[in-house]
Amino acid sequence: MPEIRNLTIQQRVSGRTLVSDLSFTIQAGDRIAIIGEEGNGKSTLLKYLYDPALVAPYADVTGSVRMDGRRAGFLYQELPETEQSKSVCDFLTGRGAFDTAADSELLRRASELGLAPERIYSEQRVSTLSGGEKVKLQLLAVLAGRPDLLMLDEPTNDIDIETLQYLTEFLLHTPLPVLYVSHDETLLEDTATAVIHLEQLHLKTECRSGFYRLPYRVYVESRMSAFQRQEQRARKEAAEYRAKVERYRRLFERVQADQNRISRGDPHGGRLLKKKMHAVKAAGRRLESEEKRLTALPVFEDAIKLAFPPILQPRGKEILRCSLPELSVAGRVLCRNVELVVHGGEHVGIFGKNGVGKTTLLAHIAEELLARSDVRTFYMPQNYAELLPRGCTSVGFLAPDGDKAAVTAARLLLGSAHFTREEMLAPIGALSGGQCAALHAAFLCDVYEKCLAARKDVRLYYTGGSPALLPEPVRGAALFEQADGGLGEKMRIAFEETLREHRAAVLIGSDLPALTADILTSAFRLLEKNDAVIGPARDGGYYLVGMKEYLPQLFSVKSYGGADVLAATEIAAKRAGITLVRAAECRDVDTPEDLELLAHDIISGKIRAPRTEAFLREIGKIA
């Protein structure tokens, strides 16, 4: 049986402990829920148990994990873009579904998952499936691999009610042990047979991790009862101790007063009072020792509580009248003939299956209401990053005028949301030097993985210290120190050295988590019939350049910092008679805005970059 002993996970940059001395075993029939507030390390723990390499760029881990040869199947929160662009059939093929299960078994499982049998051979793109269908498809692929253990990272995200009901039934009846992360109270109550609780206490300065072999509801109730008993005992002991201290204080003051009044002519009385004071002080020391043994008040992490302003609109007053003949996105009609009337005091929920247009409809309504002056409207989109101005602190965002009372109110609000002082005053979206280094390391690991996936020899040119400082996953590459000089000179020497040993070479940067193995493979294919290949970036530069022999004309541009680098390079190639063709466009990461776009693309599944994603989640760039 899998066994985890004394596992501790610590963020490398911040030094914050996410998991502390956690030990547990996984038994047959276990459905272990990992719970805790956002940012407490739930996904990090799950990913480490599945594949330690997923957290290696940003976390240090001690302790032991023994899986006894059991194979785990992992369900990601978001499918990467490379997987979503595949057909359903190709997706299952790539996951080994057709290699590990007979067709009859695969069809049976598809039917159990609510997928029409013909769907598994479909050419329909995965990206066009609903959220619930994607979850079922992942489960089908995972189960086809015949795992011994399932690990599910927030499986209820973006699924409709019908799929949630299915998932509940699946968890209740699967014979496989399951570890899963979830915030869904109903799912936890219905399915969890054991709980791992990760907490951050005292403004995130103390970590508490525990495993409890209890159903979720029993755990919550027993935990609260234990806390209440401890609180009652602590308050009773504190009251009794205060009474003892008060009695001691009165005795000490009385003996001290007697000593001050004693006559010098009564040495015997003075000696008696001295002995008495000695005994009183000894009693005081015993009280000090007793204080250390008092039961402490229980400490637990409160959930974040939001208080909304009261609704000022009178009941029955018409607030909104929406008449929408048609709602569409990119030419696809989502719904027709929407008629909606909302009155004061009403609470209206929009629900339906994935992909039917709930978010699109809400955004349309918000746009209309925000434009009105007679109604105070608050809108929180799925992606709220665009609402937060970069460079501004959290306090400055909530109190832009700098009014003292407003600043105080902002601090209190942020404190209730578990913001530390440092987080309140840090610029929104800004990364520390250490975070930048860790992010670069994550980029490098993801890019290296994609180079290996393209089945190409990798030469890594580094600068700024020992190669021992490089993240461990990339140390298997051939390592070379970069030459001195500008970027053009560095690229020239790298090509000259590489082309002495290889028939063709493609040079890329390390800030390319959006890179895919297909892009690299395509670039080498383009080189078969052309002199050189170049990959345009969206900022007017290029992220990739390749050639079969060193072509110095391509590095004749004066500066690599402008928006015309690509155009200048293509002009230089044309003048020299070099056939230079473009590879696919790809976005590198040069600015904070690029990082925000990267986070959005990772969330949406457009980009697969597991180590970058893990780090961005740890620093709060991805929720």
N, C-alpha and C positions, 0 to 999 in steps of 0.2 A: 504494500500500500504506500502511495506517495507520502512523503514526510518532509515537513519544513521545520527547521530548527533555528531559533535565535536569529531570525532574519531582521536585519536593520538596513534601511535604505535612506541615504542622505543626499540631498541636492548638492552638487559639487560647487555651484557658484554661490548660492546664498548660505550654504552650511546648514540649512533647515532640515531636520529629520522628519521624513514622511512616514516611515514605518520603524517601530522600535521593538526589538527583541520579540518578534512574533514567532510563535511555534504552533503547529497544528498538523494533523494527519487528515488525509482525504480517504474516506471509506466508501464502500459500495452503497449506492443510493443517496449519497450526500447531495444536497442542493445548497451550496454555501454562497450566501449573499455578502458582497463586499459593500459596506455602507459608509457614509461620512459626508461632510460638507464638500462643496466644490473646492478643488485645489489641495485636497488632503492626501492625494497619492493613490487613489483607488485604481485608476487605469495603469499607473506606473507599476503597482504591485502585480496586477494581472499580466501585464506585458512581460515583466521580468520572469514570472513563473513559466510563461510560454516560451520566451526566447530572450535570454539576458542581453543579447546584442541590441535589442530595441531600446534599452535604457542606458546602455554603456556611454553614449555621448554626454550625458548630463548628470549621472548619478553614480555614487559609490555604494557598494553593497557588501555586507558581511553576513555570515551565517551559512547555512547549508540547505540545499534543495535536492532531495532524492526522489526521482520519479519512478524508479524501479522498471525502467524500460517502457513505461506507458507512453503512448502517443497521444498528444493533445490536438484537438481541433479548435481553431480560434476563429471567432466571428468578430470582425472589425466594426467599429461604429460607422465608418464610411468606406465604401469601396473606392480604390484609387481610380484615377481617370483612365489608366491603361486597361483596367478590367471593365470599366463601364462602357468603353468604346467597342468592346467585343460583342459578338452575337452570343445569345444564350448558349448555343451549342459549343462555340469556341471557349467560352468561359468555363463550362463544365469540363471540356477537354483539357484546358490548361491547368485546372485543379486536379486532374487525374481521375475524374469521376468515372469515365468510361474504361479506364484501365484497372480500377480497383473493384468495380461492381459489375455483375452481369446485368444485361439490359433489363431482364425481368425484375431484378432486385431494385434497379434504379427507377423503373416505372412504378413499382410498388411504393417506394419512398416518396416519389413525386406526388402520387395520388394521396398518400397520407399527409403530405404537406399542403394539399389543396392546389397543386399545380397540375394543370391538364397534361396528360402524358405527352401529347404532341409538342408541348412547349419546350421540352428539354432538347429537342432536335431543331428548334426554331432558329432562324437567322435574325430574329428581332434583336435589336441592340439592347444591352442591359440598361443603358442610360434611360431608355424609354419606359422601363418598368416602374411601377409604383414603389414607394418605400417598403411596404409590406411584402411585395413580390421579391424585392431584392433580399430582404431578410430570409425569406423562404428559400430563395435560390442559393444563398450562402450556406444555409443549413443543409440543403441537399448535397452540396459539394463537400461540406465538412463531414457529413454522415457517410457519404460514399467512400471516404477514405478510411472508414472503420476505426475511428479513434477510440481510445480507452477512456478519454476524459474530454469534456467540453468546457471551453472558456469563452464567455460571452461578454463583450464590453458594451454596456448600455444597449441591449437588444431592443428596448421599447422606443428608442429614438425614432421619430418620424413615421411611426406605424399607425395605422388606423385601428379603430375599436375591434373590428373583426379579426385582424391579425393579432392584436393583443390577446384576445380570447383564445386564439389558436395557440399562441406561444405559452400561455398559462397551462393549457391542457398538455402541450408537449413536455414542459418541464415536470409536470406532475406524473407523467407516465413513462418517460424515458428511463431505461435501466442504467444509463451512464451517469456517473457522478458529474456534477456541474458546478463550476465556479462562475459567478456572474456579478457584474456591477449594475446597480439600478437605483433610481430614486423613486420608483413607482411603488407607493405604499400598498396598493391593492395587490400587485404582483408579489411583493415581499411577503405580505401576510398569507397569501394563498399558497406560496411555493417554498419559501426558505425553510430548511430544516436546521441550519446553523448560520452563524453570523460572524463576519470579521468586521470589527468597527475600528475605523481610523479617525482619530481626533487630534485637533490642534488646540492647545490650551494656552491660557495666559498670553494673549495676543501673539499666538503662533510661536511662542518661545519654548513650548514643551509639547512633546508628542506622546500620545497614549494609544497603544494598539492592543487589541485583544481578540481572542477567538472564543466563541461561546457556542457550545453544542446544544442550542435551544432553538425552537421555531421563532421566527421573527417577532411575532406579537408577544409570545411568552418572554422573550429576551427584553423587549421594551418595557413590559409591565414589571418584570422582576428587577430590572435595572432601576426603574423609578422607585419601586418599593424599597430597595436597598438604599438608595440615595436618601429617601425620606427617613428611614430608620437611622441612618448615619447622621443625618442632619439633626434629628430629635436628640440623639445621644450626645452629639457635639454641643448642641445648645444647652442641654441639661448639665453636662460636665462644665461648660464654660460658666454657667450661672453659679454652680456650686463652687467653682474655683474663685470667681469674683467675690463670693461671700467669705471664703477663707482668707483671701487677700485683705478684705476689709477688716476682718477680725484681727489679722496679723498687724495691720497698720495701726489700729487702736491700741493693741497691746504694746507695740514698739514705742508709740508716742507716750503712753503712760509710764513705761519703764524709763524712757529717756527723761521725762519730766521729773520722775522721782530722783534720778541721778543728779539732775540740776539743783534740786532742793536739798539734798542730803548735806548735813553739816560736816565740816572737816573734823569736828570733834567726835564723830561717830564712825571710826574706821571700820568697825565690824559691819555696820549697816551698808557702808560703801562696798565692802567686799561681797556682801550678799547680792547687792544690786548689780555688781559687775558680773557675777556668775549668772544672774537672771538674764542680763542683756546678752551674754554669750549664748544661752539657751534659746533666746528669742531669735538671734541671728542664725543659729543653726536651723530653726524652724523656717526662716526665710529662704535659706538655701534649699531646703527640702521642697518648698513651694515652687522655686524656680525649676527644680528637677521635675516636679509633677507637671508643670506647664508643658514640658516637652512631650509628655506622655498623653496629653489630652487628645481625644478624637478630633480629627480635623474636619472642618466643614467640607462636604463633597464638592468637587469641581467637575463640571461637565461643560461641553461645548453647546451653547444655545444655538438653535437654528436662527438664521437671519430673519428678522421680522420687519415687514414693510407696513407702514401706516399711510394710507391714502387720504387725501383731504376729503371732507364731507361733500356729498353731492348737493349742489345748491339749486339745481333745477327742480321746480315743483313737479310732483307726481302728476302724470297725465298730460303734461305739456309736450307737444311734438318737438323732438330734438332733431330728428333726421327723417327725411323722406327720400329714398333712393329708388329710382326707376332706371333700370339698365337693360336695354334691349339685348345687348350681347357683350360678353366678357371674353376676351381672347388674348393669347400670348403668342407672338411670332407666327401669326396666321392660324393658330390652332384655337378653335372655339372651345371654351371651357364650360360656359353655361349661357342660357338665353332667358330673357324675360324675368329678370330679377326685380322683385318688388319688395322693398323693405321699409317699414315705418317703425321708428323707435321713439318711445315716450320717456319722460323723466321717471326715474326709479326703476326702469327695466334693465335687466342684465341679459344680453343676447350672446349666445355661443354659436360659433360657426364650426360645424363639424361635417365630416364626410370622408370618403376614401382618399388615399394618397393620390395627388395629381389632379384633383377635380377643380382646384382654383381657390382654395380657402385663403391662402396668403395673398394672392392677387386681388381678391375681392376686398379683404381688409385694407390693403394698401390703397385701393381706389376710394374706399370710404374715408380713410384717414386724410387723403389728399383733399377731399371735399370739405371735411370738417375743419382742417387746419387753416383753410383759407377764409373761414368765417370769423368775425369779431364778436359775435353774440354768444359763442360757446367756447369755454375753455377746454381744449383738447390736448391730451397727452398720447403720444404714439411711440411704441417701442417695437421697432422692426426686428426681424430675425437677425439681420446683420446690422448692429448698431454702431459699428466702428466709424461710419461716416458722420455720426453725430458728435463725435469726440474730437475736438481740435488738438492736433499734435503739438507738443511743446508746452501745453498748458497743464498745470497740476490738477488733481482731482478737486482740491479745495477751490482753486481758481475757476474751474469750470462751474461749480455750484454757486460760487459767490464772485461773479466777474467784476462787480464794482468795488470789491475790497472792503465793503462796509464791515465794521468790527462785529456787529451783532450777526450779520449774515455769515461771516467767516466762522464764528462760534457755532452757529446752527449747522453749517456744513460739516464741521469737525465732528459734532455730535452724531449727525446722520451717518457719516462714513464710519465712525467708531461702532455704531450699532450694526453696521454691515461687515464688521470684523476687519476693517482696514487698519493696518499698523500706521504709526506716525510717519515712518519712512515711505509707505505706500501713498499716504495722503499728499506728501510733498514732492514725490517723484513726478517728473514730466510724463504726461500720458503718452504711452508708446515708446518712451525712451528706454534704451538698454544700457546697462553698466558695461564697463570694459570687459569684465569677466563674462558677462552674458554674451557679448559680441563674440568673444573667443569661443565660447561653448557653442554658439549658433554656427560659427564657421566650421567647427569640428563636425557638427551634425550635417551641414551641407556636404562636407568633404566625404563623409562616410556614405551618404546617399548617392553622390555622384560616382564614387568608386564602385559601389554595388552595381550601378547601371552599366558601367564600363565592363565589369566582369560578365554581366548578363548578355552584353553584346559579343562576348567571347573574343576580346581583343587584349593584347599585351598592354599593360599599363605602366607608364613611366611617370613618376610623381616628382615634379620640381618644386622645392620648398625654399623658403628663406626665413631668416630670423631665429637662429638657434639650432639646437640639437634635434635630429629626427626622433629622438626619444620623446619629444614633446608632442608628436603627432598622435592622434587617436589610434588606439590599438588596431582596429579593423583595417586600416590602410597601410600598416607597416609591411604587409605582404607584397606591396608594389615595389618595383625597382625605384630606388630613391636617389635623387640627384639634387645638389644644391644649386639654386638659381645663380646665374651670372650677374655681375654688377651692371649698372647702366639702366637706361629707361626700358619701358615695356617692349618697344620694338627690338632692342638689342637682346633682351631676355628671350623673346620668341625666336629670333634669328639663331641663337646658339642652340636652343632646344631642338629646332628643326634640323640643323646641321648634324648634331650628335645622333639624333634618332634615325635620320635617313641613311646614316652609315650602316645601320644594322637592319633596317626594314625597308620594304618596297614602297610603302606609303605611310603617312602619319597624319593624324588629326589632332589639333591642339585645342583644348577647351580650358575654361576657368573653373574654379571650385565653387562659385556662387550660383550654381545651376541646379537647384533641387527639382526644377521643372523638366530637366533633361530626361529622355527616355532611351532605352536600348535601341529602339527602332530608329530614332533620329541618328544615332551613331552608325548603325548598320547602313542606313540609307546614304549617309555622307561618304562612307567608303565605297559604296556601289557607284555613286556619282563620280568618284575619282577614277573609276575604271575607264571611262570614256572622255574625261576632261582633265585639264592641267591642274585645276585647283577647285576647291569648294569653300564656300563661306556661309556661315549661319547668321542671319540678321537678328539682332535684338530689337526690342520695341522702342529703344531710346535713340536709334540712329547709329549705334555701334554694331559690333558683331561679337557673338559669344563663341564662335567656332571657326577655325580655318584649317584647311587640310591641303596637302600637295604630295606629289610623287617624287619630286626633286626640289631642292631649295630654290625658291624664286624670290630674290631680294627685292624685286620691284613691288611686291605686295606690302613691304614694310617701309615704303618711302614717304608715308604721310607724316606731316610735321608734328601732329599732336593726336593722342588717343583719348583726350578728354572731352571732345566736342560731339555735337549731334550729327556731324557730317562724315564721320570716320568710315562708315560703310560705303557711302557714295564716293568718297575720295579714293578708297581702295579699289573699287570697281573701275573708276576712271583710269587709275594707274595700270590696272591689269589690261584694259582695252588698248591703251597706248602701247603697251609692251607686247601685244599680240597673244596674251595669255587667255585661254578659255576658262573663265571663272564662273561657276554656276552657284546658285543659291540652294542651300539646304532649307529645311523647315524652320520657320520662325520660332524662337523660344525666348522667354523672359528671364533675364538674370536679375539679381537682387543688388541694387546699388543704393537705394534710398529707403527711408522709413515707409514711404508710400508703397514701394515695391514689396516690402515685407507684409504690409497689410493685405495687398492683393494676393500674395502667396498664401497667407493664412486663409483667406476666403476660398481660394481654389482648392486648398487641402480639405477644408470643411465640406465643400461641394463635391469632392471626389474627382475633380479634374486632374489633380496632381497626386502621385504616389511618392511620398518621401517620408518613410516611417520614423527615421531618427529626427528629422527636422520637425515633423508633426509632434513627436513626443516632447521635444524641448519647448516648442511653442505652447503646448498645453501646460507645461510646468511653469512657465512665466506668465500665463494668463492671456496670451495672444489668441489662443483657441480655447473656448469654453469646454 
